[in-house]
Amino acid sequence: MIQQIADWTGVSDLSSRLVLRRTRGPQDFVDDYNSWSGSMLGPAHTLAQSAMFRAGNVSKKVRGLYYVGGSVRPGIGLPMCLISAEVLLKNLRGDTSTEPLPEPRPDAAERQAARDAARS
């Protein structure tokens, strides 16, 4: 793999430039991240585990427990994790729209802080 990258980039001495080389495998994900079955990407990319068939974001066993991330709808990757969090927030609000949430106004944090202070 290192030689292939060296060939692609035209850096013929890439291998000699490496300071640290570490190989990671499924057991590392189990040990380091308590990842189910050692997967870094969640369930397999089969039709039965993709898109709307992926696990939901509300626990069926624990009330008030919600999930976001690569193993729940919509799927893997940082953009998908952020979308997953947005989908959950919309779900909690009862929002069934398909548009993204609006950007908060610049003074939204100040308004929220004032509401929180009033509740205290």
VENVENJO-V646219 format. One record per residue. N is the residue number from 0. PSI is psi in degrees with one decimal (NA if undefined). Layout:
N PSI
N PSI
This chain:
0 -43.4
1 -41.2
2 -38.0
3 -43.4
4 -41.4
5 -43.8
6 -44.3
7 -37.8
8 -11.7
9 21.2
10 87.9
11 -27.2
12 25.9
13 -44.9
14 -40.0
15 -15.6
16 -12.7
17 131.7
18 -37.1
19 136.4
20 126.6
21 133.7
22 134.2
23 141.3
24 -177.4
25 -39.6
26 -30.0
27 -39.0
28 -34.3
29 -50.2
30 -45.0
31 -33.2
32 4.6
33 39.6
34 130.4
35 124.8
36 19.0
37 22.6
38 135.2
39 -11.0
40 12.0
41 -153.6
42 160.0
43 156.3
44 64.9
45 160.7
46 -39.7
47 -12.0
48 21.5
49 156.7
50 -120.6
51 -10.9
52 -8.5
53 159.9
54 146.5
55 179.2
56 10.5
57 127.9
58 136.5
59 -12.2
60 -31.0
61 114.4
62 134.9
63 5.1
64 124.5
65 152.7
66 142.7
67 158.2
68 -170.9
69 -16.1
70 -4.1
71 172.5
72 135.2
73 -17.6
74 -148.6
75 167.1
76 153.0
77 -47.2
78 -39.2
79 -35.1
80 -41.1
81 -41.4
82 -38.2
83 -44.1
84 -39.6
85 -41.8
86 -42.6
87 -46.5
88 -44.8
89 -39.4
90 -46.2
91 -32.7
92 -8.4
93 17.8
94 117.4
95 13.9
96 161.3
97 -2.9
98 155.3
99 158.3
100 146.7
101 151.8
102 139.4
103 145.4
104 153.6
105 -32.1
106 8.1
107 -39.4
108 -38.5
109 -42.4
110 -42.4
111 -41.2
112 -40.1
113 -41.2
114 -42.3
115 -40.7
116 -37.4
117 -31.1
118 -23.3
119 NA
